């Protein structure tokens, strides 16, 4: 949109997400053991990446000729965690590799 406040807030939020992504990625690179999705920081990292992508797609889509494509991409990015969770939950081989604290949640 053309609202300067919205653009400034979006830029500030995106910058915070990028800083958080870099900090978590460095932490995981140094301390991770095994699959990073088995650690809370790994899941938070992917959440920050999704938020950053979503914010960048929605920030400049108001009057862009590709606004519809960006909106569809934002919807796909939004639904990705739910679809991937459903796939992992249904796939018994992937569920077998879960840590014990994840197996007792649902």
LUMDRENVEX-556568 format. One record per residue (C-alpha): x, y, z; residue in three letters. Coordinates in steps of 0.25 Angstrom, whole numbers, plus 2048, in hexadecimal, padded with zeros to 3 digits. Layout:
<recs>
XYZALA
...
</recs>
This chain:
<recs>
800800800UNK
80480F7FFUNK
80381180EUNK
811815813UNK
80E810821UNK
80B80281CUNK
817801814UNK
82080681FUNK
81A7FC829UNK
81B7F181EUNK
82A7F481CUNK
82C7F582BUNK
8257E782DUNK
82D7E1821UNK
83A7E6826UNK
8377E0834UNK
8347D382EUNK
8407D3825UNK
8497D6832UNK
8427CB839UNK
8447C182EUNK
8537C482DUNK
8547C283CUNK
84D7B583DUNK
8547B0830UNK
8617B3837UNK
85D7AD844UNK
8587A083DUNK
86479F834UNK
86D79F841UNK
86579784AUNK
85B78E842UNK
85C77F843UNK
854777839UNK
84877C832UNK
84578B835UNK
836789834UNK
837780841UNK
83C78D849UNK
83379984CUNK
83D7A3846UNK
83C79B839UNK
82D79C838UNK
82E7AB83DUNK
8387AE832UNK
82F7A8827UNK
8237B182DUNK
82C7BD82CUNK
82F7BA81DUNK
8207B881AUNK
81D7C5821UNK
8287CC819UNK
8237C780CUNK
8157CA80FUNK
8187D8813UNK
8207DB806UNK
8157D57FDUNK
80A7DD804UNK
8127EA805UNK
8137EE7F7UNK
8077E77F1UNK
7FC7F27F1UNK
7FE7F87E4UNK
8087EE7DDUNK
8037E87D0UNK
8087DB7D7UNK
7FF7DD7E3UNK
7F77D17E1UNK
8037C87DFUNK
8097CE7ECUNK
7FC7CB7F3UNK
7FB7BD7EFUNK
80A7BB7F3UNK
8077C1801UNK
7FB7B7802UNK
8047AC7FEUNK
80F7B0808UNK
8047B2813UNK
7FE7A4811UNK
80C79D80FUNK
80E79A81EUNK
800794820UNK
80278B813UNK
810787817UNK
80B784826UNK
80077B820UNK
809774817UNK
813771822UNK
80776D82BUNK
802763821UNK
80F75D81DUNK
812752827UNK
821751823UNK
823760826UNK
81B75F833UNK
824754838UNK
83075E838UNK
829767841UNK
82F76A84FUNK
82776485AUNK
82177185FUNK
81B773851UNK
814766851UNK
80C76885DUNK
807776859UNK
7FB771850UNK
</recs>
